[in-house]
Amino acid sequence: MSQFVKINKDDDVVVLLEDGVKGKISKAGYSTMQKAKDLSEITKLNMAVSESETKINEIYSEIGYKVYCAYRENPLEEVKEEIGQIRELEEAMEACKLQIQAINAMNSCPRCGAKIKPEMMFCSSCGMKLQSEEQETVEGEQERPAFCSECGAPLEPDMKFCTVCGHKVDE
């Protein structure tokens, strides 16, 4: 940081620094030094602006979430469509999670929960005899769909209606 700058008749710049050291540089060198300082200051200011913009966007997101939570049952007219879209996405996510649970349940031992492969006859962890799908189906009994034809949620054998979407189960 300079305290004193003087340009002499030879276009040299004499700079007296804070620590009392006197230095001599050309006018072009001084100009370059000043541009570097300006660029450094501009970079710092741009970073401050960027950090503020990021924080503002985080606050906007928080406000949006709070408005959603407060008005999801009775949405404001201005955000009714967006709240509907969020609800649809939440329902789709829930159906996917249920399918994941069903798939994981089908691929795990009912006794110990160990991962099993469809072709395994016995659990490799606890030795339980595993029944194949053909063995589970009783002769003459019609096989039911494992998932709801409307929303894809997993179905229990005795269900007459889907517990996720309310659709009547096809028999």
Biotite code that builds the C-alpha atoms (Angstrom):
import biotite.structure as struc

atoms = struc.array([
    struc.Atom([0.000, 0.000, 0.000], chain_id="A", res_id=1, res_name="MET", atom_name="CA", element="C"),
    struc.Atom([1.458, 3.303, -1.092], chain_id="A", res_id=2, res_name="SER", atom_name="CA", element="C"),
    struc.Atom([1.402, 6.421, 1.037], chain_id="A", res_id=3, res_name="GLN", atom_name="CA", element="C"),
    struc.Atom([3.139, 8.733, -1.377], chain_id="A", res_id=4, res_name="PHE", atom_name="CA", element="C"),
    struc.Atom([3.423, 8.678, -5.159], chain_id="A", res_id=5, res_name="VAL", atom_name="CA", element="C"),
    struc.Atom([5.396, 11.217, -7.188], chain_id="A", res_id=6, res_name="LYS", atom_name="CA", element="C"),
    struc.Atom([6.061, 11.268, -10.924], chain_id="A", res_id=7, res_name="ILE", atom_name="CA", element="C"),
    struc.Atom([9.367, 12.912, -11.815], chain_id="A", res_id=8, res_name="ASN", atom_name="CA", element="C"),
    struc.Atom([10.438, 14.555, -15.076], chain_id="A", res_id=9, res_name="LYS", atom_name="CA", element="C"),
    struc.Atom([11.784, 11.291, -16.557], chain_id="A", res_id=10, res_name="ASP", atom_name="CA", element="C"),
    struc.Atom([8.294, 9.701, -16.217], chain_id="A", res_id=11, res_name="ASP", atom_name="CA", element="C"),
    struc.Atom([9.578, 7.546, -13.387], chain_id="A", res_id=12, res_name="ASP", atom_name="CA", element="C"),
    struc.Atom([7.239, 6.972, -10.494], chain_id="A", res_id=13, res_name="VAL", atom_name="CA", element="C"),
    struc.Atom([8.694, 7.328, -7.040], chain_id="A", res_id=14, res_name="VAL", atom_name="CA", element="C"),
    struc.Atom([6.732, 5.361, -4.464], chain_id="A", res_id=15, res_name="VAL", atom_name="CA", element="C"),
    struc.Atom([7.217, 5.725, -0.734], chain_id="A", res_id=16, res_name="LEU", atom_name="CA", element="C"),
    struc.Atom([5.853, 2.552, 0.859], chain_id="A", res_id=17, res_name="LEU", atom_name="CA", element="C"),
    struc.Atom([4.353, 2.294, 4.352], chain_id="A", res_id=18, res_name="GLU", atom_name="CA", element="C"),
    struc.Atom([7.497, 0.757, 5.766], chain_id="A", res_id=19, res_name="ASP", atom_name="CA", element="C"),
    struc.Atom([9.520, 3.790, 4.637], chain_id="A", res_id=20, res_name="GLY", atom_name="CA", element="C"),
    struc.Atom([11.162, 2.057, 1.685], chain_id="A", res_id=21, res_name="VAL", atom_name="CA", element="C"),
    struc.Atom([11.448, 4.277, -1.343], chain_id="A", res_id=22, res_name="LYS", atom_name="CA", element="C"),
    struc.Atom([11.215, 2.623, -4.738], chain_id="A", res_id=23, res_name="GLY", atom_name="CA", element="C"),
    struc.Atom([11.452, 3.789, -8.305], chain_id="A", res_id=24, res_name="LYS", atom_name="CA", element="C"),
    struc.Atom([9.424, 2.202, -11.097], chain_id="A", res_id=25, res_name="ILE", atom_name="CA", element="C"),
    struc.Atom([8.481, 3.264, -14.582], chain_id="A", res_id=26, res_name="SER", atom_name="CA", element="C"),
    struc.Atom([5.129, 4.879, -15.252], chain_id="A", res_id=27, res_name="LYS", atom_name="CA", element="C"),
    struc.Atom([4.065, 1.749, -17.187], chain_id="A", res_id=28, res_name="ALA", atom_name="CA", element="C"),
    struc.Atom([5.075, -0.456, -14.264], chain_id="A", res_id=29, res_name="GLY", atom_name="CA", element="C"),
    struc.Atom([3.093, 1.707, -11.867], chain_id="A", res_id=30, res_name="TYR", atom_name="CA", element="C"),
    struc.Atom([0.076, 1.569, -14.180], chain_id="A", res_id=31, res_name="SER", atom_name="CA", element="C"),
    struc.Atom([0.332, -2.231, -14.335], chain_id="A", res_id=32, res_name="THR", atom_name="CA", element="C"),
    struc.Atom([0.612, -2.403, -10.559], chain_id="A", res_id=33, res_name="MET", atom_name="CA", element="C"),
    struc.Atom([-2.467, -0.186, -10.174], chain_id="A", res_id=34, res_name="GLN", atom_name="CA", element="C"),
    struc.Atom([-4.444, -2.337, -12.664], chain_id="A", res_id=35, res_name="LYS", atom_name="CA", element="C"),
    struc.Atom([-3.517, -5.484, -10.713], chain_id="A", res_id=36, res_name="ALA", atom_name="CA", element="C"),
    struc.Atom([-4.750, -3.864, -7.491], chain_id="A", res_id=37, res_name="LYS", atom_name="CA", element="C"),
    struc.Atom([-7.988, -2.818, -9.211], chain_id="A", res_id=38, res_name="ASP", atom_name="CA", element="C"),
    struc.Atom([-8.486, -6.302, -10.638], chain_id="A", res_id=39, res_name="LEU", atom_name="CA", element="C"),
    struc.Atom([-7.940, -7.808, -7.199], chain_id="A", res_id=40, res_name="SER", atom_name="CA", element="C"),
    struc.Atom([-10.500, -5.424, -5.684], chain_id="A", res_id=41, res_name="GLU", atom_name="CA", element="C"),
    struc.Atom([-13.024, -6.164, -8.465], chain_id="A", res_id=42, res_name="ILE", atom_name="CA", element="C"),
    struc.Atom([-12.565, -9.913, -7.907], chain_id="A", res_id=43, res_name="THR", atom_name="CA", element="C"),
    struc.Atom([-13.225, -9.481, -4.170], chain_id="A", res_id=44, res_name="LYS", atom_name="CA", element="C"),
    struc.Atom([-16.351, -7.427, -4.883], chain_id="A", res_id=45, res_name="LEU", atom_name="CA", element="C"),
    struc.Atom([-17.618, -9.957, -7.458], chain_id="A", res_id=46, res_name="ASN", atom_name="CA", element="C"),
    struc.Atom([-17.152, -12.733, -4.896], chain_id="A", res_id=47, res_name="MET", atom_name="CA", element="C"),
    struc.Atom([-19.135, -10.727, -2.333], chain_id="A", res_id=48, res_name="ALA", atom_name="CA", element="C"),
    struc.Atom([-21.936, -10.206, -4.885], chain_id="A", res_id=49, res_name="VAL", atom_name="CA", element="C"),
    struc.Atom([-21.950, -13.911, -5.769], chain_id="A", res_id=50, res_name="SER", atom_name="CA", element="C"),
    struc.Atom([-22.083, -14.950, -2.103], chain_id="A", res_id=51, res_name="GLU", atom_name="CA", element="C"),
    struc.Atom([-24.987, -12.546, -1.522], chain_id="A", res_id=52, res_name="SER", atom_name="CA", element="C"),
    struc.Atom([-26.871, -13.903, -4.560], chain_id="A", res_id=53, res_name="GLU", atom_name="CA", element="C"),
    struc.Atom([-26.371, -17.473, -3.299], chain_id="A", res_id=54, res_name="THR", atom_name="CA", element="C"),
    struc.Atom([-27.667, -16.535, 0.150], chain_id="A", res_id=55, res_name="LYS", atom_name="CA", element="C"),
    struc.Atom([-30.680, -14.735, -1.368], chain_id="A", res_id=56, res_name="ILE", atom_name="CA", element="C"),
    struc.Atom([-31.525, -17.839, -3.429], chain_id="A", res_id=57, res_name="ASN", atom_name="CA", element="C"),
    struc.Atom([-31.291, -19.999, -0.291], chain_id="A", res_id=58, res_name="GLU", atom_name="CA", element="C"),
    struc.Atom([-33.684, -17.630, 1.485], chain_id="A", res_id=59, res_name="ILE", atom_name="CA", element="C"),
    struc.Atom([-36.064, -17.703, -1.510], chain_id="A", res_id=60, res_name="TYR", atom_name="CA", element="C"),
    struc.Atom([-36.022, -21.497, -1.312], chain_id="A", res_id=61, res_name="SER", atom_name="CA", element="C"),
    struc.Atom([-36.769, -21.418, 2.423], chain_id="A", res_id=62, res_name="GLU", atom_name="CA", element="C"),
    struc.Atom([-39.638, -18.973, 1.863], chain_id="A", res_id=63, res_name="ILE", atom_name="CA", element="C"),
    struc.Atom([-41.016, -21.183, -0.902], chain_id="A", res_id=64, res_name="GLY", atom_name="CA", element="C"),
    struc.Atom([-40.895, -24.279, 1.289], chain_id="A", res_id=65, res_name="TYR", atom_name="CA", element="C"),
    struc.Atom([-42.620, -22.446, 4.163], chain_id="A", res_id=66, res_name="LYS", atom_name="CA", element="C"),
    struc.Atom([-45.351, -21.145, 1.829], chain_id="A", res_id=67, res_name="VAL", atom_name="CA", element="C"),
    struc.Atom([-45.789, -24.648, 0.401], chain_id="A", res_id=68, res_name="TYR", atom_name="CA", element="C"),
    struc.Atom([-46.134, -26.172, 3.861], chain_id="A", res_id=69, res_name="CYS", atom_name="CA", element="C"),
    struc.Atom([-48.542, -23.462, 5.006], chain_id="A", res_id=70, res_name="ALA", atom_name="CA", element="C"),
    struc.Atom([-50.770, -23.606, 1.914], chain_id="A", res_id=71, res_name="TYR", atom_name="CA", element="C"),
    struc.Atom([-50.477, -27.126, 0.515], chain_id="A", res_id=72, res_name="ARG", atom_name="CA", element="C"),
    struc.Atom([-54.008, -28.035, 1.652], chain_id="A", res_id=73, res_name="GLU", atom_name="CA", element="C"),
    struc.Atom([-55.585, -24.750, 0.483], chain_id="A", res_id=74, res_name="ASN", atom_name="CA", element="C"),
    struc.Atom([-53.119, -23.330, -2.054], chain_id="A", res_id=75, res_name="PRO", atom_name="CA", element="C"),
    struc.Atom([-52.955, -19.661, -2.912], chain_id="A", res_id=76, res_name="LEU", atom_name="CA", element="C"),
    struc.Atom([-54.159, -18.990, -6.441], chain_id="A", res_id=77, res_name="GLU", atom_name="CA", element="C"),
    struc.Atom([-50.687, -17.719, -7.431], chain_id="A", res_id=78, res_name="GLU", atom_name="CA", element="C"),
    struc.Atom([-49.026, -21.043, -6.591], chain_id="A", res_id=79, res_name="VAL", atom_name="CA", element="C"),
    struc.Atom([-51.874, -23.516, -7.044], chain_id="A", res_id=80, res_name="LYS", atom_name="CA", element="C"),
    struc.Atom([-50.382, -25.102, -10.180], chain_id="A", res_id=81, res_name="GLU", atom_name="CA", element="C"),
    struc.Atom([-46.900, -25.498, -8.679], chain_id="A", res_id=82, res_name="GLU", atom_name="CA", element="C"),
    struc.Atom([-48.283, -27.020, -5.465], chain_id="A", res_id=83, res_name="ILE", atom_name="CA", element="C"),
    struc.Atom([-50.251, -29.478, -7.611], chain_id="A", res_id=84, res_name="GLY", atom_name="CA", element="C"),
    struc.Atom([-47.074, -30.416, -9.463], chain_id="A", res_id=85, res_name="GLN", atom_name="CA", element="C"),
    struc.Atom([-45.251, -30.996, -6.168], chain_id="A", res_id=86, res_name="ILE", atom_name="CA", element="C"),
    struc.Atom([-48.085, -33.204, -4.909], chain_id="A", res_id=87, res_name="ARG", atom_name="CA", element="C"),
    struc.Atom([-47.982, -35.293, -8.095], chain_id="A", res_id=88, res_name="GLU", atom_name="CA", element="C"),
    struc.Atom([-44.222, -35.705, -7.767], chain_id="A", res_id=89, res_name="LEU", atom_name="CA", element="C"),
    struc.Atom([-44.543, -36.674, -4.097], chain_id="A", res_id=90, res_name="GLU", atom_name="CA", element="C"),
    struc.Atom([-47.142, -39.321, -4.980], chain_id="A", res_id=91, res_name="GLU", atom_name="CA", element="C"),
    struc.Atom([-44.934, -40.691, -7.764], chain_id="A", res_id=92, res_name="ALA", atom_name="CA", element="C"),
    struc.Atom([-41.961, -40.803, -5.375], chain_id="A", res_id=93, res_name="MET", atom_name="CA", element="C"),
    struc.Atom([-44.027, -42.662, -2.781], chain_id="A", res_id=94, res_name="GLU", atom_name="CA", element="C"),
    struc.Atom([-45.137, -45.235, -5.383], chain_id="A", res_id=95, res_name="ALA", atom_name="CA", element="C"),
    struc.Atom([-41.490, -45.729, -6.422], chain_id="A", res_id=96, res_name="CYS", atom_name="CA", element="C"),
    struc.Atom([-40.422, -46.166, -2.794], chain_id="A", res_id=97, res_name="LYS", atom_name="CA", element="C"),
    struc.Atom([-43.139, -48.781, -2.283], chain_id="A", res_id=98, res_name="LEU", atom_name="CA", element="C"),
    struc.Atom([-41.990, -50.638, -5.402], chain_id="A", res_id=99, res_name="GLN", atom_name="CA", element="C"),
    struc.Atom([-38.399, -50.532, -4.143], chain_id="A", res_id=100, res_name="ILE", atom_name="CA", element="C"),
    struc.Atom([-39.536, -51.964, -0.811], chain_id="A", res_id=101, res_name="GLN", atom_name="CA", element="C"),
    struc.Atom([-41.481, -54.712, -2.595], chain_id="A", res_id=102, res_name="ALA", atom_name="CA", element="C"),
    struc.Atom([-38.513, -55.573, -4.808], chain_id="A", res_id=103, res_name="ILE", atom_name="CA", element="C"),
    struc.Atom([-36.205, -55.659, -1.800], chain_id="A", res_id=104, res_name="ASN", atom_name="CA", element="C"),
    struc.Atom([-38.677, -57.832, 0.096], chain_id="A", res_id=105, res_name="ALA", atom_name="CA", element="C"),
    struc.Atom([-38.903, -60.260, -2.842], chain_id="A", res_id=106, res_name="MET", atom_name="CA", element="C"),
    struc.Atom([-35.123, -60.456, -2.950], chain_id="A", res_id=107, res_name="ASN", atom_name="CA", element="C"),
    struc.Atom([-34.586, -61.126, 0.739], chain_id="A", res_id=108, res_name="SER", atom_name="CA", element="C"),
    struc.Atom([-35.048, -64.135, 2.966], chain_id="A", res_id=109, res_name="CYS", atom_name="CA", element="C"),
    struc.Atom([-38.323, -63.980, 4.906], chain_id="A", res_id=110, res_name="PRO", atom_name="CA", element="C"),
    struc.Atom([-36.594, -65.403, 8.005], chain_id="A", res_id=111, res_name="ARG", atom_name="CA", element="C"),
    struc.Atom([-33.309, -63.511, 8.259], chain_id="A", res_id=112, res_name="CYS", atom_name="CA", element="C"),
    struc.Atom([-33.582, -60.757, 5.631], chain_id="A", res_id=113, res_name="GLY", atom_name="CA", element="C"),
    struc.Atom([-30.416, -61.811, 3.781], chain_id="A", res_id=114, res_name="ALA", atom_name="CA", element="C"),
    struc.Atom([-30.229, -61.066, 0.063], chain_id="A", res_id=115, res_name="LYS", atom_name="CA", element="C"),
    struc.Atom([-31.303, -63.999, -2.068], chain_id="A", res_id=116, res_name="ILE", atom_name="CA", element="C"),
    struc.Atom([-31.341, -64.694, -5.794], chain_id="A", res_id=117, res_name="LYS", atom_name="CA", element="C"),
    struc.Atom([-34.476, -65.955, -7.554], chain_id="A", res_id=118, res_name="PRO", atom_name="CA", element="C"),
    struc.Atom([-32.836, -69.252, -8.490], chain_id="A", res_id=119, res_name="GLU", atom_name="CA", element="C"),
    struc.Atom([-31.820, -70.104, -4.885], chain_id="A", res_id=120, res_name="MET", atom_name="CA", element="C"),
    struc.Atom([-33.697, -72.970, -3.225], chain_id="A", res_id=121, res_name="MET", atom_name="CA", element="C"),
    struc.Atom([-32.241, -72.310, 0.261], chain_id="A", res_id=122, res_name="PHE", atom_name="CA", element="C"),
    struc.Atom([-31.060, -69.156, 2.041], chain_id="A", res_id=123, res_name="CYS", atom_name="CA", element="C"),
    struc.Atom([-27.266, -69.049, 2.185], chain_id="A", res_id=124, res_name="SER", atom_name="CA", element="C"),
    struc.Atom([-27.353, -67.308, 5.595], chain_id="A", res_id=125, res_name="SER", atom_name="CA", element="C"),
    struc.Atom([-29.931, -69.225, 7.633], chain_id="A", res_id=126, res_name="CYS", atom_name="CA", element="C"),
    struc.Atom([-30.621, -72.299, 5.464], chain_id="A", res_id=127, res_name="GLY", atom_name="CA", element="C"),
    struc.Atom([-34.386, -71.695, 5.211], chain_id="A", res_id=128, res_name="MET", atom_name="CA", element="C"),
    struc.Atom([-36.050, -73.508, 2.319], chain_id="A", res_id=129, res_name="LYS", atom_name="CA", element="C"),
    struc.Atom([-37.188, -70.910, -0.185], chain_id="A", res_id=130, res_name="LEU", atom_name="CA", element="C"),
    struc.Atom([-40.306, -71.480, -2.262], chain_id="A", res_id=131, res_name="GLN", atom_name="CA", element="C"),
    struc.Atom([-40.308, -70.593, -5.903], chain_id="A", res_id=132, res_name="SER", atom_name="CA", element="C"),
    struc.Atom([-43.253, -68.713, -7.445], chain_id="A", res_id=133, res_name="GLU", atom_name="CA", element="C"),
    struc.Atom([-44.511, -71.952, -9.032], chain_id="A", res_id=134, res_name="GLU", atom_name="CA", element="C"),
    struc.Atom([-44.612, -73.669, -5.622], chain_id="A", res_id=135, res_name="GLN", atom_name="CA", element="C"),
    struc.Atom([-46.472, -70.753, -4.032], chain_id="A", res_id=136, res_name="GLU", atom_name="CA", element="C"),
    struc.Atom([-49.331, -70.817, -6.551], chain_id="A", res_id=137, res_name="THR", atom_name="CA", element="C"),
    struc.Atom([-51.883, -73.419, -5.545], chain_id="A", res_id=138, res_name="VAL", atom_name="CA", element="C"),
    struc.Atom([-53.242, -75.509, -8.395], chain_id="A", res_id=139, res_name="GLU", atom_name="CA", element="C"),
    struc.Atom([-56.473, -74.122, -9.767], chain_id="A", res_id=140, res_name="GLY", atom_name="CA", element="C"),
    struc.Atom([-55.950, -70.764, -8.009], chain_id="A", res_id=141, res_name="GLU", atom_name="CA", element="C"),
    struc.Atom([-55.653, -67.843, -10.362], chain_id="A", res_id=142, res_name="GLN", atom_name="CA", element="C"),
    struc.Atom([-52.442, -65.829, -9.915], chain_id="A", res_id=143, res_name="GLU", atom_name="CA", element="C"),
    struc.Atom([-53.055, -62.177, -8.942], chain_id="A", res_id=144, res_name="ARG", atom_name="CA", element="C"),
    struc.Atom([-50.993, -59.230, -10.136], chain_id="A", res_id=145, res_name="PRO", atom_name="CA", element="C"),
    struc.Atom([-48.195, -58.263, -7.744], chain_id="A", res_id=146, res_name="ALA", atom_name="CA", element="C"),
    struc.Atom([-48.556, -54.541, -8.442], chain_id="A", res_id=147, res_name="PHE", atom_name="CA", element="C"),
    struc.Atom([-51.492, -52.159, -8.923], chain_id="A", res_id=148, res_name="CYS", atom_name="CA", element="C"),
    struc.Atom([-52.262, -51.687, -12.616], chain_id="A", res_id=149, res_name="SER", atom_name="CA", element="C"),
    struc.Atom([-53.096, -48.024, -11.963], chain_id="A", res_id=150, res_name="GLU", atom_name="CA", element="C"),
    struc.Atom([-50.182, -46.685, -9.883], chain_id="A", res_id=151, res_name="CYS", atom_name="CA", element="C"),
    struc.Atom([-47.730, -49.613, -9.681], chain_id="A", res_id=152, res_name="GLY", atom_name="CA", element="C"),
    struc.Atom([-47.831, -49.942, -5.880], chain_id="A", res_id=153, res_name="ALA", atom_name="CA", element="C"),
    struc.Atom([-47.182, -53.451, -4.473], chain_id="A", res_id=154, res_name="PRO", atom_name="CA", element="C"),
    struc.Atom([-50.287, -55.490, -3.605], chain_id="A", res_id=155, res_name="LEU", atom_name="CA", element="C"),
    struc.Atom([-50.884, -58.043, -0.879], chain_id="A", res_id=156, res_name="GLU", atom_name="CA", element="C"),
    struc.Atom([-52.672, -61.280, -1.939], chain_id="A", res_id=157, res_name="PRO", atom_name="CA", element="C"),
    struc.Atom([-55.933, -60.479, -0.117], chain_id="A", res_id=158, res_name="ASP", atom_name="CA", element="C"),
    struc.Atom([-56.262, -56.824, -1.223], chain_id="A", res_id=159, res_name="MET", atom_name="CA", element="C"),
    struc.Atom([-59.391, -55.839, -3.108], chain_id="A", res_id=160, res_name="LYS", atom_name="CA", element="C"),
    struc.Atom([-58.329, -52.172, -3.479], chain_id="A", res_id=161, res_name="PHE", atom_name="CA", element="C"),
    struc.Atom([-54.929, -50.491, -3.779], chain_id="A", res_id=162, res_name="CYS", atom_name="CA", element="C"),
    struc.Atom([-54.012, -48.725, -0.534], chain_id="A", res_id=163, res_name="THR", atom_name="CA", element="C"),
    struc.Atom([-52.063, -46.023, -2.446], chain_id="A", res_id=164, res_name="VAL", atom_name="CA", element="C"),
    struc.Atom([-54.507, -44.912, -5.160], chain_id="A", res_id=165, res_name="CYS", atom_name="CA", element="C"),
    struc.Atom([-57.767, -46.714, -4.244], chain_id="A", res_id=166, res_name="GLY", atom_name="CA", element="C"),
    struc.Atom([-57.987, -48.513, -7.595], chain_id="A", res_id=167, res_name="HIS", atom_name="CA", element="C"),
    struc.Atom([-59.949, -51.798, -7.560], chain_id="A", res_id=168, res_name="LYS", atom_name="CA", element="C"),
    struc.Atom([-57.558, -54.733, -7.892], chain_id="A", res_id=169, res_name="VAL", atom_name="CA", element="C"),
    struc.Atom([-58.007, -56.787, -11.059], chain_id="A", res_id=170, res_name="ASP", atom_name="CA", element="C"),
    struc.Atom([-58.603, -60.438, -10.204], chain_id="A", res_id=171, res_name="GLU", atom_name="CA", element="C"),
])
